[in-house]
Amino acid sequence: MEYTKQPITIQQQIEKLKSRGLIIDDENIAEKYLSIISYYRLRAYTYPFQDNTDIEKNHSFVKRDIHFQEIINLYFFDSKLRTLIFSVIEKIEIAVRTKIVYEYAIQTKDSHWYTNKLLFTDYSFFETRKFVYDRLFDDICSEIKRSSEDFIKHYKTKYPNPELPPAWMTLEVLSFGVLSRLYELLKKTDIKKSIANWFGLKDISILENWFHSITVLRNSCAHHSRIWNRRFPVGIKLPYNAINPFMERDSIKSIHNNKLFAYLSCIKYLLDIINPQNKFKQNLLEIISEGGNLLKIKDMGFPNNWKDLDVWK
């Protein structure tokens, strides 16, 4: 099928929304919003309220009393929520870097332990026969080379050998995605287990999954993607035997692990360890309270009793 849709003006966008049943109380305000928030971006927030099954119905709004301002309120709720999540993931990311660097540097007594291939799993990519660590190492080198941090420049200028900076410099410039892969590829040793234990988990594979999942959520926030009413491509694992109170087994079974609430619960668990005085729950409640009439938190996987679950008390 050939794409034949043509660009339309903001006024035409307003007329199209009105023809589909969206109530626009003030077209001047709508025009201002559509000049700074694209029609296509807003489509992600109107879509769930439209009939998208029958092309002949022209994506008409199922409910006939939805106002343009309510869509905008939902949009800004999502924006505020992304900002909150991004800020707390920063704290988790910094703690992860610190803990991995410290534990491996102290236990191995090696400033450049990340270059020691023996610390990592040795299986290869089937299609390329290239060792997984080799690909990881290539990405680490690329991020060092790309970095413009002064401490990296200083090391390169002052120390010709070893060529690569020590772990406490290198891991500071890795993306969370590469850092997550580094932890995943490390062999299951007492060092790796001690890191999982510090973050309140008995099972190393759970923490590996959390790092990967939180990276996916972080990237969605960083790229301003919709997180409200989203199903994430990676399901986050909810632990049955966490070291600290998390959730009862029956509650875990009822949670959709690819929806935002599951992710937020794991983030809250980590935050309570990193900063027990955090105000994540209070900030989250405030943002939800300002979400507007269209916001239904169950769309993000929140159960009715979510505030009574151990991790949220």
C-alpha positions as CSV (number, residue, x, y, z in Angstrom):
1,M,0.0,0.0,0.0
2,E,1.3,3.4,-0.9
3,Y,1.3,6.2,1.6
4,T,-0.8,9.0,0.2
5,K,-1.6,11.2,3.1
6,Q,-0.7,14.9,2.6
7,P,0.4,17.4,5.2
8,I,-2.3,19.6,6.7
9,T,-2.3,23.0,8.3
10,I,-2.9,23.5,12.0
11,Q,-6.4,24.8,11.2
12,Q,-7.1,21.7,9.2
13,Q,-5.9,19.6,12.1
14,I,-8.4,21.4,14.4
15,E,-11.2,20.7,11.9
16,K,-10.3,17.1,11.7
17,L,-10.3,16.7,15.5
18,K,-13.7,18.4,15.7
19,S,-15.1,16.2,12.9
20,R,-14.0,13.1,14.9
21,G,-16.0,14.4,17.9
22,L,-13.4,16.1,20.0
23,I,-14.8,19.2,21.8
24,I,-12.6,22.2,21.3
25,D,-13.8,25.0,23.5
26,D,-11.2,27.6,22.4
27,E,-9.7,27.2,18.9
28,N,-7.1,29.9,19.6
29,I,-5.7,27.9,22.6
30,A,-5.9,24.7,20.5
31,E,-3.9,26.4,17.8
32,K,-1.2,27.5,20.2
33,Y,-0.8,24.0,21.6
34,L,-0.7,22.4,18.2
35,S,2.0,24.8,17.2
36,I,4.3,23.5,19.9
37,I,3.1,19.9,20.3
38,S,2.7,18.1,17.1
39,Y,-0.7,16.7,16.0
40,Y,1.1,13.3,15.5
41,R,2.5,13.3,19.1
42,L,-0.9,14.1,20.5
43,R,-2.4,11.2,18.6
44,A,-0.8,8.9,21.2
45,Y,-3.1,10.4,23.8
46,T,-6.3,10.6,21.7
47,Y,-5.9,7.0,20.3
48,P,-7.2,5.1,23.3
49,F,-10.4,7.1,23.2
50,Q,-11.1,6.7,19.5
51,D,-12.7,3.9,17.5
52,N,-9.7,2.6,15.5
53,T,-11.3,-0.6,14.3
54,D,-13.3,0.8,11.4
55,I,-11.6,3.1,8.9
56,E,-15.1,4.3,7.7
57,K,-15.8,5.7,11.2
58,N,-12.8,8.0,10.7
59,H,-11.3,7.3,14.1
60,S,-14.2,9.0,15.8
61,F,-14.2,9.5,19.6
62,V,-16.1,6.7,21.3
63,K,-17.1,9.1,24.1
64,R,-18.8,12.2,22.8
65,D,-17.9,14.5,25.7
66,I,-14.0,14.5,25.6
67,H,-12.5,18.0,25.5
68,F,-9.2,19.0,23.8
69,Q,-8.0,20.4,27.1
70,E,-8.5,17.0,28.8
71,I,-6.1,15.5,26.2
72,I,-3.6,18.2,26.9
73,N,-3.9,17.5,30.6
74,L,-3.2,13.9,30.0
75,Y,-0.2,14.8,27.8
76,F,1.3,17.0,30.6
77,F,0.7,14.3,33.2
78,D,2.8,12.0,31.1
79,S,5.4,14.7,30.7
80,K,5.6,15.3,34.5
81,L,5.7,11.6,35.2
82,R,8.6,11.1,32.7
83,T,10.5,13.9,34.4
84,L,10.0,12.4,37.8
85,I,11.0,8.9,36.7
86,F,14.1,10.2,34.8
87,S,15.3,12.0,37.9
88,V,15.0,9.0,40.2
89,I,16.6,6.6,37.7
90,E,19.6,9.0,37.7
91,K,20.1,8.2,41.4
92,I,19.8,4.5,40.7
93,E,22.2,4.7,37.8
94,I,24.8,6.5,39.9
95,A,24.5,4.0,42.8
96,V,24.9,1.1,40.3
97,R,28.0,2.6,38.8
98,T,29.5,3.2,42.2
99,K,28.8,-0.2,43.6
100,I,30.0,-2.2,40.6
101,V,33.2,-0.2,40.4
102,Y,34.0,-0.4,44.1
103,E,33.3,-4.0,44.6
104,Y,35.2,-5.3,41.6
105,A,38.1,-2.9,42.1
106,I,38.5,-3.8,45.8
107,Q,38.0,-7.5,45.4
108,T,40.2,-8.0,42.3
109,K,42.7,-5.4,43.4
110,D,42.8,-4.3,39.8
111,S,42.1,-0.7,38.6
112,H,41.4,-2.0,35.1
113,W,39.4,-5.1,36.0
114,Y,36.8,-4.5,33.2
115,T,39.6,-5.4,30.7
116,N,40.1,-8.8,32.3
117,K,38.2,-11.2,30.0
118,L,38.3,-14.0,32.5
119,L,35.8,-12.1,34.7
120,F,33.2,-12.4,32.0
121,T,31.1,-15.2,30.4
122,D,32.8,-16.6,27.3
123,Y,29.9,-17.7,25.1
124,S,29.7,-16.2,21.6
125,F,27.1,-14.7,19.3
126,F,26.0,-17.6,17.2
127,E,25.6,-15.7,14.0
128,T,29.0,-14.0,14.2
129,R,31.1,-16.3,16.4
130,K,32.2,-13.2,18.1
131,F,32.6,-13.4,21.9
132,V,29.9,-11.4,23.7
133,Y,32.6,-9.8,25.8
134,D,34.5,-8.7,22.7
135,R,31.4,-6.9,21.5
136,L,30.9,-5.3,24.9
137,F,34.6,-4.3,25.0
138,D,34.2,-2.7,21.6
139,D,31.3,-0.6,22.9
140,I,33.2,0.4,26.0
141,C,36.1,1.6,23.9
142,S,33.7,3.5,21.6
143,E,32.1,5.3,24.5
144,I,35.5,6.2,26.0
145,K,36.6,7.5,22.6
146,R,33.4,9.5,22.2
147,S,33.6,11.0,25.7
148,S,34.4,14.7,26.1
149,E,34.8,14.5,29.9
150,D,37.8,16.4,31.2
151,F,39.0,13.5,33.4
152,I,39.1,11.2,30.3
153,K,41.1,13.8,28.4
154,H,43.4,14.3,31.4
155,Y,44.1,10.6,31.6
156,K,44.9,10.2,27.9
157,T,47.3,13.2,28.1
158,K,49.1,12.1,31.3
159,Y,49.1,8.3,31.2
160,P,50.1,6.6,28.0
161,N,49.9,3.2,29.7
162,P,47.5,1.5,30.1
163,E,45.8,3.0,27.1
164,L,42.4,2.8,28.7
165,P,41.4,4.6,31.9
166,P,40.7,2.8,35.2
167,A,37.3,1.4,35.9
168,W,36.3,4.4,38.1
169,M,36.7,6.7,35.1
170,T,35.5,4.3,32.4
171,L,32.2,3.3,34.0
172,E,31.3,6.9,34.5
173,V,31.1,7.5,30.8
174,L,29.2,4.3,29.9
175,S,25.6,4.5,29.0
176,F,23.2,2.8,31.4
177,G,22.6,0.3,28.6
178,V,26.2,-0.7,28.3
179,L,26.6,-0.7,32.1
180,S,23.6,-3.0,32.3
181,R,25.2,-5.4,29.8
182,L,28.5,-5.3,31.6
183,Y,26.8,-6.5,34.8
184,E,24.9,-9.1,33.0
185,L,27.9,-10.6,31.3
186,L,30.0,-10.8,34.5
187,K,30.4,-14.3,35.7
188,K,28.2,-15.3,38.6
189,T,30.7,-14.9,41.5
190,D,30.5,-13.9,45.1
191,I,31.4,-10.3,44.0
192,K,28.4,-10.2,41.7
193,K,26.1,-11.7,44.2
194,S,27.2,-9.2,46.9
195,I,26.1,-6.4,44.6
196,A,22.7,-8.0,44.1
197,N,22.4,-8.5,47.9
198,W,23.3,-4.8,48.5
199,F,20.4,-3.8,46.3
200,G,18.1,-6.1,48.3
201,L,17.9,-9.1,46.0
202,K,19.0,-12.7,46.5
203,D,18.8,-13.6,42.8
204,I,21.4,-12.1,40.5
205,S,19.2,-12.7,37.5
206,I,16.5,-10.5,39.0
207,L,19.0,-7.5,39.3
208,E,20.2,-8.2,35.7
209,N,16.6,-8.0,34.5
210,W,16.0,-4.8,36.5
211,F,19.0,-3.0,35.1
212,H,17.9,-4.0,31.6
213,S,14.2,-3.1,32.2
214,I,15.0,0.3,33.8
215,T,17.3,1.1,30.9
216,V,14.4,0.6,28.5
217,L,12.2,2.9,30.7
218,R,15.0,5.4,31.0
219,N,15.4,5.6,27.2
220,S,11.6,6.1,26.8
221,C,11.8,9.0,29.2
222,A,15.0,10.5,27.6
223,H,13.3,10.4,24.1
224,H,10.1,11.9,25.4
225,S,8.1,8.8,24.5
226,R,4.7,8.1,26.0
227,I,4.9,6.0,29.1
228,W,1.2,6.3,30.2
229,N,-0.9,3.4,29.0
230,R,2.2,1.7,27.5
231,R,3.2,-1.9,27.4
232,F,7.0,-2.2,27.5
233,P,8.9,-4.7,25.3
234,V,10.7,-6.1,28.4
235,G,8.8,-7.6,31.3
236,I,10.4,-6.7,34.6
237,K,10.7,-9.6,37.0
238,L,9.0,-9.2,40.4
239,P,10.8,-11.1,43.2
240,Y,9.1,-13.6,45.5
241,N,11.9,-13.6,48.0
242,A,13.4,-10.1,48.1
243,I,15.6,-9.4,51.1
244,N,13.3,-6.4,52.1
245,P,9.5,-6.3,52.0
246,F,8.2,-6.1,48.4
247,M,4.9,-7.8,47.7
248,E,2.9,-10.8,48.7
249,R,3.1,-13.7,46.2
250,D,-0.6,-13.4,45.3
251,S,-0.2,-9.7,44.6
252,I,2.8,-10.3,42.3
253,K,0.8,-12.8,40.3
254,S,-1.8,-10.2,39.6
255,I,0.6,-7.5,38.4
256,H,1.3,-7.0,34.7
257,N,5.1,-7.0,34.5
258,N,5.2,-5.1,31.2
259,K,3.2,-2.2,32.5
260,L,4.5,0.9,34.2
261,F,3.4,0.0,37.8
262,A,5.6,-3.0,37.9
263,Y,8.6,-0.9,36.8
264,L,7.7,1.8,39.4
265,S,7.5,-0.8,42.2
266,C,11.0,-2.0,41.4
267,I,12.3,1.5,41.2
268,K,10.7,2.4,44.5
269,Y,12.3,-0.7,46.1
270,L,15.8,0.4,44.9
271,L,15.2,4.0,45.9
272,D,14.3,2.9,49.5
273,I,17.7,1.2,49.8
274,I,19.7,4.0,48.1
275,N,17.8,6.9,49.9
276,P,15.4,5.8,52.6
277,Q,14.2,9.4,52.9
278,N,13.1,9.7,49.3
279,K,9.8,11.3,48.4
280,F,9.1,9.3,45.3
281,K,5.7,8.1,46.5
282,Q,4.6,11.6,47.5
283,N,5.8,13.1,44.3
284,L,4.0,10.4,42.3
285,L,0.8,10.9,44.2
286,E,0.9,14.6,43.5
287,I,1.4,14.1,39.8
288,I,-1.4,11.6,39.6
289,S,-3.7,14.0,41.5
290,E,-3.1,16.6,38.7
291,G,-3.6,14.1,35.9
292,G,-7.1,15.2,34.9
293,N,-10.4,13.5,34.2
294,L,-9.2,11.1,31.5
295,L,-6.4,9.6,33.7
296,K,-7.1,6.0,34.9
297,I,-4.1,4.7,36.7
298,K,-5.3,1.1,36.0
299,D,-4.2,1.7,32.4
300,M,-0.7,1.8,33.7
301,G,-1.1,-1.5,35.7
302,F,-1.9,0.0,39.1
303,P,-4.0,-2.3,41.2
304,N,-6.7,-0.8,43.4
305,N,-4.8,-1.6,46.6
306,W,-1.4,-0.5,45.3
307,K,-0.7,1.9,48.2
308,D,-1.1,-1.0,50.7
309,L,1.5,-3.2,49.1
310,D,4.6,-3.5,51.2
311,V,7.0,-1.7,48.9
312,W,4.6,1.3,48.7
313,K,3.7,1.6,52.4
